[in-house]
Amino acid sequence: MQGLNALVTGGASGIGEACVRELAARGATVTIVDVDGDATAALAQEIGGTPQILDLLDNEALASLELDCDILVNNAGIQVVSPIEDFPPESFHRILMLMLEAPFLLTRAALPHMYERGFGRIINVSSVHGLRASKHKAAYVAAKHGLEGLSKVIALEGGPHGVTSNCVNPAYVRTPLVDKQVSDQAKANGIAEDEVIESVFMARNAIKRFVEPVEVARLVAWLASREADMATGASYTIDGGFTL
């Protein structure tokens, strides 16, 4: 990936950090977008990348962006767990903004450069919840399902210009976001955290463990490479059999 510029949102921790490290290790120059200034700066210094502090909920700022990148990894995400009748409307709006509208605006900003160069990779970190539903996750499931559709439209429009667009669909990944979900699900279901992991998180899995961030990052890196020229418009599960 020498000579390629990558941009990873939510790149200072979790799946995003693993993607940053993997792309950098393969020779890409990586811009790390996150709201955590200290973590972003530290990681950028470590891998020789560029830190960019950007609020992905700032529509006006995103709408005016022009991105000079060859690989865009839309990864940033949050989670709120609640039954629909109690789901805070402001949280629903915030999740849709961050996890669906922001990827649209960033892709919109990146495509002109990609079209001009005749090469580009849009990689959307979706989820098994882009393909299946779970209780108490109305906003997250809605956003990820929307991201799946957006990714396919990008693939159709980008194909003639050498731009591919794909989704990566992990099951539960061992990240701080999932750690918080364990606690939230325990409260929502009135059960212990150990029971949540076994009965909620691993219930659908054939392989009974969390996905590791580096496993997702390796799939992202393959989709970003020239080896994946004919891979577009698809959803790649890495889920231990969750969606079987």
N, C-alpha and C positions, 0 to 999 in steps of 0.2 A: 504493500500500500504506500510505498514511497511516492511522494509528490501529491498525495491526496489529502484534502482537508476534511475533517469530520467535526460535527457539532453534536453534543450529547446533552439533552436536557435532564434535569435531576441527576446530574453527573457526579455529585460530590459524595454520594453514599449508595449503598444497596446495589441493585442491578445496574444503575447508571455508572457507578464507580467501576464496577467490574468491566463494563463495556469500554469505558475510557482507558483502562489499563490494557485491555486486550487489543484495542485498535492502535494504541500507541506502541505496544510491543511489536505489532506487525508493520510499523513504519509510518502510520498516518500522523499528521499533525492535528491535535485534538483541541477544540474549544470546549470548555466545561461550563455549562450554564446551570446555575443554581442560585437559590436565595441565601444560602449559608456562606457568607463571605469568607470566613476563616477556613472552613473545610475546602472550599473551592480553590482558594489561593494556595493552600498547602499541597493539594493534589496536583495542581497545575505546575507548581515548582518541582515536584517530585518526578513528573513524567515529561517535563519540558513542553507543557501545553500552555494554553491561554485561558485565564479565568474570565468569566463574564457574569456579572451579577445582574439578573434580569427577573423581573416579576412577571410570570407568565399569565397573570390575571389582569395585566395592564393592556387592554385591547388596543388602545390608541398607540402605545409604543410598538406593539407587535405589528400593527397594520402598516406602520411606516418603515419597517425594517427592510433592508436589502442584504441578503446573506450570500456570502461567497464561500460556499462549502460544496463538497462533492458527495458527502455522506451526511444525512440528517437522521439522527436517532431520537425519535419522540418517545421519551421514557417517563417524564415527570408525572407523578400521580399521588393522590391522597385517598383516604377511605373514611367513610362514616357508616357505622352499622346501626340500623334502627328499623323497626317496623314502619311500613309506609304511613300509617295513620299518625305516627309520631315523628316522621322524618322532617327535620327543619328545612323549609323551602329554600332558605339562604344557602344551606349546605348542598342541596341538590343543584342549585344554580352554579355554585362555586366549582363543584366537581365537573359539571358539563363544560364550564369555561376552561378549566385547566387541562382536562383530558380529551376534549374533542375540538373545541374552538381554537385553542392554542396550537395544536398540531396542524390544523388547517391554515392558520395564519403564518406559521413558520414554514410550512411547505410552500405556500404562496410566495413567501419571500425568497425561498431557495431555488425554485424552479427556473427562473430566468437564467441564472448562471449555469445551472445544469444543462438546460436546453442549448445554451450557447456553446458549451464545451462538448455536447453530445454524449455525456455520461453523467449519471447520478443515481444515488441510492437513497430511497426513503424507507426507513425501517421503523415501524410502529410497534412499540412494546405494548402489546395488547394483553390478553389473559385468557385462561380457560373460560372466564366469565364474559369474554367476547363471543363465545360459542355456546355457553350454557348459563343457566340462571341459578342463583342461590337466594334464599330468604334474607331479608334485612339489608340488601345491598342494591336498592333500586337505582340510585344515581350511578354507582360504579358499573353495574351491569348495562345500564342504558348508554353510558359514555363509551364503554368498550364495544358494544354492539355497533354504535355509531362510527367508531374508529375503524371497525372492519369494513363498513361500507365506504367510508372516505378513502381508505387505502386502495380499494378496488377501482374507484373512479380515477385516482391518481395513476394507477397502473395503466388504465385505458388511455388516458391523455398523454402520459409520459412515454409509453412504449415507442412511438415513432421517433422520439428524441433521445433514445438510449438511456432512459430513466426507468428504473424498476421501483416497485412499491410492494412491500410485504408486511405481514403481521407476524410477530413472534408471540406464541400463546403459552406461557408457562402456567403450571399449577402453582401451588403455594411455594414461594421462594423464601429461603431463610434470610429475612431482612428485618430491620426495625419496624417497617410498616406491618409486616405479618405478626411480629411479636405483639404489637398493639392490638391487632385484630383478635389474637387469642384472648387477650384480656376483655376486649369489648364483647366478643361472642359469649364468653363465660357469663358476663353480666346479663346479656340479652336473653340467654337461654336458661339462666339460673343453675349452672353446673360448674364443676371445677375445671381449671385450665387444662389439666392432663386429659380429662374426659373430652374437652373441646378438640384437642389435637387428634385424638383417636376417632371420635364419633362424627366430627364436623370436617376437619381438615383432611384427614386421610381416608374418610369413609368410601370415597369413589376410586381411590388409587389402587392399581395392581401392585405398584412398588411403594411400600409404606415408609416413605421419607420425604422430607422437604427437598425441593430443587435447590441446588447451590447457585449463587449468582454467576460464578464463572462458567457454569454450564450454559446459561442463557447467553452470556457474552460471546462464547465460542460460536453459537448459532448466528448471532448478530454479525459477527466478524465474517463468517462464511457468506452471508447474504450481502455484505458490503464488498465482497471481492469480485474479481472478474470471473471466477469460477461459477458465479451465480447469474451470469448474463441472461439465462433463459428462465430464471425463477422470478415470476412477478404475479401479482394479484392473488397470492396464496396466503394461507394461514398455517404456520408451522407450530404444531403442538410440541411441547417438551414438558410432559405432565405426568409421567409415571403411570399412564393409563387412565387418568381422571375422566377423559371424555369418551372412553370406550362405551 
